[in-house]
């Protein structure tokens, strides 16, 4: 993510410069040893290619969402009709 230092300074109404720190990981450590890939985290995290087709919403949850939205739609239509017909 990105932090806009000037915007943060304006929001805080401060004349002091804000300090933003960034962690940078090289391919090698100070000793010249290679970093282990399992210990490094890169963002944004990418899902494995094998999970691209997997859906996180099960059919039961989808039915619940659909019922919620149809219910909200019906309630909105009812309230709008009552508002238009005044009663």
N, CA, C and O atoms as CSV, one atom per row, in Angstrom:
chain,resi,resn,atom,element,x,y,z
A,1,UNK,N,N,0.834,-1.175,0.000
A,1,UNK,CA,C,0.000,0.000,0.000
A,1,UNK,C,C,0.873,1.231,0.000
A,1,UNK,O,O,2.083,1.141,0.207
A,2,UNK,N,N,0.273,2.369,-0.229
A,2,UNK,CA,C,1.023,3.612,-0.355
A,2,UNK,C,C,0.516,4.608,0.665
A,2,UNK,O,O,-0.692,4.758,0.844
A,3,UNK,N,N,1.424,5.287,1.329
A,3,UNK,CA,C,1.074,6.359,2.246
A,3,UNK,C,C,1.539,7.671,1.639
A,3,UNK,O,O,2.711,7.812,1.290
A,4,UNK,N,N,0.647,8.618,1.511
A,4,UNK,CA,C,0.989,9.926,0.971
A,4,UNK,C,C,1.421,10.811,2.127
A,4,UNK,O,O,0.589,11.264,2.912
A,5,UNK,N,N,2.713,11.056,2.233
A,5,UNK,CA,C,3.266,11.806,3.348
A,5,UNK,C,C,2.728,13.217,3.443
A,5,UNK,O,O,2.442,13.695,4.541
A,6,UNK,N,N,2.583,13.901,2.303
A,6,UNK,CA,C,2.085,15.270,2.324
A,6,UNK,C,C,0.617,15.326,2.757
A,6,UNK,O,O,0.214,16.238,3.478
A,7,UNK,N,N,-0.175,14.351,2.315
A,7,UNK,CA,C,-1.582,14.315,2.722
A,7,UNK,C,C,-1.703,14.036,4.217
A,7,UNK,O,O,-2.533,14.642,4.895
A,8,UNK,N,N,-0.882,13.122,4.735
A,8,UNK,CA,C,-0.911,12.836,6.166
A,8,UNK,C,C,-0.497,14.060,6.974
A,8,UNK,O,O,-1.063,14.342,8.030
A,9,UNK,N,N,0.487,14.773,6.469
A,9,UNK,CA,C,0.952,15.985,7.139
A,9,UNK,C,C,-0.155,17.039,7.146
A,9,UNK,O,O,-0.337,17.739,8.143
A,10,UNK,N,N,-0.895,17.157,6.043
A,10,UNK,CA,C,-1.994,18.132,5.977
A,10,UNK,C,C,-3.130,17.747,6.909
A,10,UNK,O,O,-3.709,18.615,7.563
A,11,UNK,N,N,-3.460,16.471,6.982
A,11,UNK,CA,C,-4.533,16.007,7.859
A,11,UNK,C,C,-4.171,16.252,9.323
A,11,UNK,O,O,-5.020,16.643,10.124
A,12,UNK,N,N,-2.900,16.017,9.663
A,12,UNK,CA,C,-2.446,16.217,11.042
A,12,UNK,C,C,-2.203,17.686,11.359
A,12,UNK,O,O,-1.916,18.044,12.501
A,13,UNK,N,N,-2.318,18.533,10.345
A,13,UNK,CA,C,-2.072,19.965,10.502
A,13,UNK,C,C,-0.716,20.198,11.157
A,13,UNK,O,O,-0.592,20.954,12.121
A,14,UNK,N,N,0.284,19.539,10.618
A,14,UNK,CA,C,1.634,19.597,11.180
A,14,UNK,C,C,2.591,20.190,10.152
A,14,UNK,O,O,2.445,19.971,8.950
A,15,UNK,N,N,3.565,20.939,10.641
A,15,UNK,CA,C,4.599,21.481,9.770
A,15,UNK,C,C,5.816,20.565,9.711
A,15,UNK,O,O,6.718,20.777,8.901
A,16,UNK,N,N,5.841,19.543,10.571
A,16,UNK,CA,C,6.976,18.624,10.604
A,16,UNK,C,C,6.857,17.620,9.468
A,16,UNK,O,O,5.760,17.198,9.101
A,17,UNK,N,N,7.999,17.249,8.924
A,17,UNK,CA,C,8.001,16.243,7.876
A,17,UNK,C,C,7.679,14.883,8.478
A,17,UNK,O,O,8.146,14.552,9.568
A,18,UNK,N,N,6.877,14.096,7.763
A,18,UNK,CA,C,6.570,12.752,8.226
A,18,UNK,C,C,7.641,11.794,7.729
A,18,UNK,O,O,8.174,11.952,6.631
A,19,UNK,N,N,7.941,10.819,8.537
A,19,UNK,CA,C,8.953,9.836,8.176
A,19,UNK,C,C,8.231,8.568,7.754
A,19,UNK,O,O,7.455,8.000,8.522
A,20,UNK,N,N,8.488,8.133,6.542
A,20,UNK,CA,C,7.916,6.888,6.046
A,20,UNK,C,C,9.045,5.889,5.876
A,20,UNK,O,O,10.080,6.204,5.289
A,21,UNK,N,N,8.845,4.687,6.388
A,21,UNK,CA,C,9.885,3.670,6.307
A,21,UNK,C,C,9.398,2.552,5.405
A,21,UNK,O,O,8.220,2.193,5.419
A,22,UNK,N,N,10.302,2.013,4.630
A,22,UNK,CA,C,10.004,0.918,3.732
A,22,UNK,C,C,10.998,-0.202,3.979
A,22,UNK,O,O,12.203,0.039,4.061
A,23,UNK,N,N,10.502,-1.417,4.098
A,23,UNK,CA,C,11.381,-2.563,4.265
A,23,UNK,C,C,11.697,-3.115,2.878
A,23,UNK,O,O,10.792,-3.420,2.103
A,24,UNK,N,N,12.961,-3.237,2.578
A,24,UNK,CA,C,13.388,-3.742,1.283
A,24,UNK,C,C,14.160,-5.034,1.521
A,24,UNK,O,O,15.082,-5.084,2.334
A,25,UNK,N,N,13.767,-6.067,0.800
A,25,UNK,CA,C,14.466,-7.345,0.906
A,25,UNK,C,C,15.251,-7.576,-0.374
A,25,UNK,O,O,14.688,-7.570,-1.469
A,26,UNK,N,N,16.549,-7.779,-0.233
A,26,UNK,CA,C,17.388,-8.109,-1.375
A,26,UNK,C,C,17.359,-9.610,-1.597
A,26,UNK,O,O,16.797,-10.365,-0.804
A,27,UNK,N,N,17.979,-10.024,-2.699
A,27,UNK,CA,C,18.118,-11.453,-2.949
A,27,UNK,C,C,19.145,-12.091,-2.022
A,27,UNK,O,O,19.140,-13.305,-1.820
A,28,UNK,N,N,20.012,-11.277,-1.468
A,28,UNK,CA,C,21.060,-11.796,-0.597
A,28,UNK,C,C,21.057,-11.044,0.726
A,28,UNK,O,O,20.644,-9.887,0.795
A,29,UNK,N,N,21.511,-11.699,1.749
A,29,UNK,CA,C,21.652,-11.055,3.047
A,29,UNK,C,C,23.003,-10.351,3.110
A,29,UNK,O,O,23.770,-10.401,2.148
A,30,UNK,N,N,23.302,-9.699,4.225
A,30,UNK,CA,C,24.578,-8.993,4.382
A,30,UNK,C,C,25.770,-9.941,4.296
A,30,UNK,O,O,26.849,-9.550,3.851
A,31,UNK,N,N,25.573,-11.183,4.720
A,31,UNK,CA,C,26.677,-12.146,4.716
A,31,UNK,C,C,26.884,-12.772,3.347
A,31,UNK,O,O,27.808,-13.564,3.162
A,32,UNK,N,N,26.037,-12.428,2.389
A,32,UNK,CA,C,26.159,-13.023,1.064
A,32,UNK,C,C,25.369,-14.310,0.923
A,32,UNK,O,O,25.376,-14.922,-0.145
A,33,UNK,N,N,24.682,-14.736,1.988
A,33,UNK,CA,C,23.872,-15.945,1.922
A,33,UNK,C,C,22.552,-15.632,1.231
A,33,UNK,O,O,21.998,-14.546,1.397
A,34,UNK,N,N,22.065,-16.565,0.474
A,34,UNK,CA,C,20.774,-16.391,-0.189
A,34,UNK,C,C,19.658,-16.479,0.848
A,34,UNK,O,O,19.722,-17.282,1.779
A,35,UNK,N,N,18.633,-15.641,0.673
A,35,UNK,CA,C,17.478,-15.715,1.560
A,35,UNK,C,C,16.641,-16.930,1.190
A,35,UNK,O,O,16.528,-17.289,0.018
A,36,UNK,N,N,16.069,-17.545,2.185
A,36,UNK,CA,C,15.196,-18.685,1.930
A,36,UNK,C,C,13.857,-18.171,1.453
A,36,UNK,O,O,13.274,-17.283,2.075
A,37,UNK,N,N,13.354,-18.726,0.340
A,37,UNK,CA,C,12.120,-18.222,-0.244
A,37,UNK,C,C,10.920,-18.411,0.666
A,37,UNK,O,O,9.994,-17.601,0.635
A,38,UNK,N,N,10.913,-19.468,1.479
A,38,UNK,CA,C,9.758,-19.686,2.354
A,38,UNK,C,C,9.687,-18.657,3.471
A,38,UNK,O,O,8.627,-18.493,4.076
A,39,UNK,N,N,10.776,-17.960,3.765
A,39,UNK,CA,C,10.775,-16.956,4.818
A,39,UNK,C,C,10.439,-15.567,4.309
A,39,UNK,O,O,10.164,-14.675,5.112
A,40,UNK,N,N,10.452,-15.355,2.999
A,40,UNK,CA,C,10.152,-14.039,2.455
A,40,UNK,C,C,8.686,-13.975,2.064
A,40,UNK,O,O,8.114,-14.950,1.577
A,41,UNK,N,N,8.099,-12.835,2.280
A,41,UNK,CA,C,6.691,-12.626,1.948
A,41,UNK,C,C,6.630,-11.489,0.941
A,41,UNK,O,O,7.160,-10.406,1.189
A,42,UNK,N,N,5.997,-11.729,-0.172
A,42,UNK,CA,C,5.818,-10.675,-1.160
A,42,UNK,C,C,4.342,-10.338,-1.235
A,42,UNK,O,O,3.481,-11.213,-1.146
A,43,UNK,N,N,4.068,-9.066,-1.397
A,43,UNK,CA,C,2.691,-8.601,-1.459
A,43,UNK,C,C,2.437,-7.978,-2.802
A,43,UNK,O,O,3.353,-7.367,-3.352
A,44,UNK,N,N,1.272,-8.088,-3.363
A,44,UNK,CA,C,0.139,-8.839,-2.845
A,44,UNK,C,C,0.368,-10.337,-3.003
A,44,UNK,O,O,1.033,-10.788,-3.935
A,45,UNK,N,N,-0.199,-11.095,-2.070
A,45,UNK,CA,C,-0.057,-12.540,-2.121
A,45,UNK,C,C,-0.805,-13.077,-3.330
A,45,UNK,O,O,-1.933,-12.664,-3.599
A,46,UNK,N,N,-0.197,-13.976,-4.043
A,46,UNK,CA,C,-0.821,-14.556,-5.225
A,46,UNK,C,C,-1.252,-15.976,-4.915
A,46,UNK,O,O,-0.464,-16.761,-4.388
A,47,UNK,N,N,-2.503,-16.320,-5.236
A,47,UNK,CA,C,-2.934,-17.699,-5.005
A,47,UNK,C,C,-2.265,-18.620,-6.017
A,47,UNK,O,O,-1.880,-18.181,-7.101
A,48,UNK,N,N,-2.129,-19.885,-5.668
A,48,UNK,CA,C,-1.547,-20.821,-6.627
A,48,UNK,C,C,-2.466,-20.985,-7.836
A,48,UNK,O,O,-3.681,-20.817,-7.728
A,49,UNK,N,N,-1.885,-21.309,-8.971
A,49,UNK,CA,C,-2.652,-21.440,-10.206
A,49,UNK,C,C,-3.719,-22.527,-10.071
A,49,UNK,O,O,-4.784,-22.419,-10.677
A,50,UNK,N,N,-3.453,-23.553,-9.299
A,50,UNK,CA,C,-4.405,-24.654,-9.152
A,50,UNK,C,C,-5.695,-24.232,-8.446
A,50,UNK,O,O,-6.702,-24.933,-8.548
A,51,UNK,N,N,-5.687,-23.098,-7.730
A,51,UNK,CA,C,-6.882,-22.685,-6.994
A,51,UNK,C,C,-7.684,-21.606,-7.713
A,51,UNK,O,O,-8.619,-21.057,-7.130
A,52,UNK,N,N,-7.350,-21.287,-8.956
A,52,UNK,CA,C,-8.035,-20.213,-9.673
A,52,UNK,C,C,-9.505,-20.536,-9.885
A,52,UNK,O,O,-10.343,-19.641,-9.773
A,53,UNK,N,N,-9.843,-21.765,-10.183
A,53,UNK,CA,C,-11.228,-22.146,-10.446
A,53,UNK,C,C,-12.050,-22.414,-9.198
A,53,UNK,O,O,-13.258,-22.628,-9.301
A,54,UNK,N,N,-11.440,-22.408,-8.030
A,54,UNK,CA,C,-12.162,-22.687,-6.792
A,54,UNK,C,C,-12.967,-21.469,-6.360
A,54,UNK,O,O,-12.456,-20.350,-6.346
A,55,UNK,N,N,-14.224,-21.693,-6.010
A,55,UNK,CA,C,-15.072,-20.610,-5.539
A,55,UNK,C,C,-15.128,-20.655,-4.025
A,55,UNK,O,O,-15.221,-21.728,-3.428
A,56,UNK,N,N,-15.072,-19.496,-3.412
A,56,UNK,CA,C,-15.059,-19.426,-1.956
A,56,UNK,C,C,-16.466,-19.352,-1.372
A,56,UNK,O,O,-16.650,-19.467,-0.160
A,57,UNK,N,N,-17.460,-19.159,-2.245
A,57,UNK,CA,C,-18.842,-19.106,-1.796
A,57,UNK,C,C,-19.515,-20.426,-2.145
A,57,UNK,O,O,-19.610,-20.798,-3.314
A,58,UNK,N,N,-19.977,-21.121,-1.128
A,58,UNK,CA,C,-20.668,-22.395,-1.358
A,58,UNK,C,C,-22.090,-22.125,-1.841
A,58,UNK,O,O,-22.592,-21.015,-1.665
A,59,UNK,N,N,-22.750,-23.110,-2.443
A,59,UNK,CA,C,-24.128,-22.903,-2.895
A,59,UNK,C,C,-25.077,-22.488,-1.758
A,59,UNK,O,O,-25.975,-21.674,-1.979
A,60,UNK,N,N,-24.895,-23.027,-0.568
A,60,UNK,CA,C,-25.768,-22.658,0.553
A,60,UNK,C,C,-25.599,-21.185,0.929
A,60,UNK,O,O,-26.583,-20.496,1.198
A,61,UNK,N,N,-24.375,-20.709,0.947
A,61,UNK,CA,C,-24.135,-19.302,1.260
A,61,UNK,C,C,-24.694,-18.418,0.149
A,61,UNK,O,O,-25.239,-17.346,0.415
A,62,UNK,N,N,-24.557,-18.874,-1.100
A,62,UNK,CA,C,-25.088,-18.112,-2.229
A,62,UNK,C,C,-26.608,-17.971,-2.118
A,62,UNK,O,O,-27.147,-16.902,-2.403
A,63,UNK,N,N,-27.298,-19.025,-1.713
A,63,UNK,CA,C,-28.755,-18.959,-1.535
A,63,UNK,C,C,-29.098,-17.956,-0.435
A,63,UNK,O,O,-30.058,-17.196,-0.563
A,64,UNK,N,N,-28.331,-17.955,0.624
A,64,UNK,CA,C,-28.561,-16.986,1.698
A,64,UNK,C,C,-28.376,-15.551,1.222
A,64,UNK,O,O,-29.172,-14.675,1.561
A,65,UNK,N,N,-27.334,-15.309,0.439
A,65,UNK,CA,C,-27.116,-13.972,-0.117
A,65,UNK,C,C,-28.260,-13.575,-1.041
A,65,UNK,O,O,-28.752,-12.449,-0.976
A,66,UNK,N,N,-28.682,-14.498,-1.899
A,66,UNK,CA,C,-29.770,-14.214,-2.831
A,66,UNK,C,C,-31.055,-13.889,-2.072
A,66,UNK,O,O,-31.761,-12.945,-2.428
A,67,UNK,N,N,-31.364,-14.657,-1.035
A,67,UNK,CA,C,-32.576,-14.395,-0.248
A,67,UNK,C,C,-32.481,-13.028,0.432
A,67,UNK,O,O,-33.472,-12.302,0.499
A,68,UNK,N,N,-31.318,-12.680,0.927
A,68,UNK,CA,C,-31.130,-11.372,1.564
A,68,UNK,C,C,-31.387,-10.253,0.572
A,68,UNK,O,O,-32.121,-9.313,0.879
A,69,UNK,N,N,-30.796,-10.337,-0.612
A,69,UNK,CA,C,-30.952,-9.258,-1.596
A,69,UNK,C,C,-32.370,-9.193,-2.137
A,69,UNK,O,O,-32.882,-8.098,-2.367
A,70,UNK,N,N,-33.022,-10.338,-2.349
A,70,UNK,CA,C,-34.426,-10.299,-2.783
A,70,UNK,C,C,-35.298,-9.710,-1.684
A,70,UNK,O,O,-36.232,-8.963,-1.974
A,71,UNK,N,N,-35.011,-10.031,-0.430
A,71,UNK,CA,C,-35.764,-9.461,0.679
A,71,UNK,C,C,-35.562,-7.959,0.787
A,71,UNK,O,O,-36.522,-7.216,0.996
A,72,UNK,N,N,-34.330,-7.509,0.647
A,72,UNK,CA,C,-34.065,-6.068,0.675
A,72,UNK,C,C,-34.739,-5.361,-0.492
A,72,UNK,O,O,-35.255,-4.254,-0.339
A,73,UNK,N,N,-34.736,-5.995,-1.649
A,73,UNK,CA,C,-35.390,-5.411,-2.821
A,73,UNK,C,C,-36.893,-5.301,-2.600
A,73,UNK,O,O,-37.492,-4.274,-2.918
A,74,UNK,N,N,-37.505,-6.347,-2.060
A,74,UNK,CA,C,-38.951,-6.320,-1.792
A,74,UNK,C,C,-39.285,-5.254,-0.746
A,74,UNK,O,O,-40.277,-4.538,-0.885
A,75,UNK,N,N,-38.461,-5.147,0.294
A,75,UNK,CA,C,-38.705,-4.134,1.322
A,75,UNK,C,C,-38.560,-2.730,0.736
A,75,UNK,O,O,-39.344,-1.839,1.064
A,76,UNK,N,N,-37.571,-2.529,-0.125
A,76,UNK,CA,C,-37.396,-1.231,-0.771
A,76,UNK,C,C,-38.562,-0.879,-1.671
A,76,UNK,O,O,-39.008,0.268,-1.693
A,77,UNK,N,N,-39.061,-1.861,-2.416
A,77,UNK,CA,C,-40.226,-1.614,-3.282
A,77,UNK,C,C,-41.455,-1.288,-2.446
A,77,UNK,O,O,-42.217,-0.387,-2.797
A,78,UNK,N,N,-41.659,-2.001,-1.352
A,78,UNK,CA,C,-42.803,-1.754,-0.477
A,78,UNK,C,C,-42.740,-0.342,0.115
A,78,UNK,O,O,-43.732,0.387,0.114
A,79,UNK,N,N,-41.559,0.031,0.620
A,79,UNK,CA,C,-41.428,1.360,1.225
A,79,UNK,C,C,-41.586,2.467,0.186
A,79,UNK,O,O,-42.174,3.509,0.474
A,80,UNK,N,N,-41.068,2.249,-1.010
A,80,UNK,CA,C,-41.231,3.245,-2.070
A,80,UNK,C,C,-42.692,3.380,-2.454
A,80,UNK,O,O,-43.177,4.495,-2.648
A,81,UNK,N,N,-43.399,2.275,-2.566
A,81,UNK,CA,C,-44.823,2.320,-2.912
A,81,UNK,C,C,-45.610,3.051,-1.838
A,81,UNK,O,O,-46.485,3.859,-2.149
A,82,UNK,N,N,-45.302,2.771,-0.560
A,82,UNK,CA,C,-45.989,3.445,0.529
A,82,UNK,C,C,-45.700,4.947,0.497
A,82,UNK,O,O,-46.589,5.753,0.773
A,83,UNK,N,N,-44.482,5.321,0.168
A,83,UNK,CA,C,-44.098,6.710,0.115
A,83,UNK,C,C,-44.818,7.438,-1.027
A,83,UNK,O,O,-45.266,8.573,-0.862
A,84,UNK,N,N,-44.924,6.779,-2.179
A,84,UNK,CA,C,-45.543,7.397,-3.342
A,84,UNK,C,C,-47.053,7.511,-3.147
A,84,UNK,O,O,-47.641,8.540,-3.480
A,85,UNK,N,N,-47.680,6.475,-2.617
A,85,UNK,CA,C,-49.148,6.477,-2.453
A,85,UNK,C,C,-49.569,7.127,-1.147
A,85,UNK,O,O,-50.764,7.266,-0.886
A,86,UNK,N,N,-48.618,7.525,-0.329
A,86,UNK,CA,C,-48.874,8.205,0.955
A,86,UNK,C,C,-49.772,7.389,1.870
A,86,UNK,O,O,-50.679,7.926,2.507
A,87,UNK,N,N,-49.519,6.113,1.928
A,87,UNK,CA,C,-50.270,5.437,2.935
A,87,UNK,C,C,-50.694,4.091,2.684
A,87,UNK,O,O,-51.344,3.480,3.533
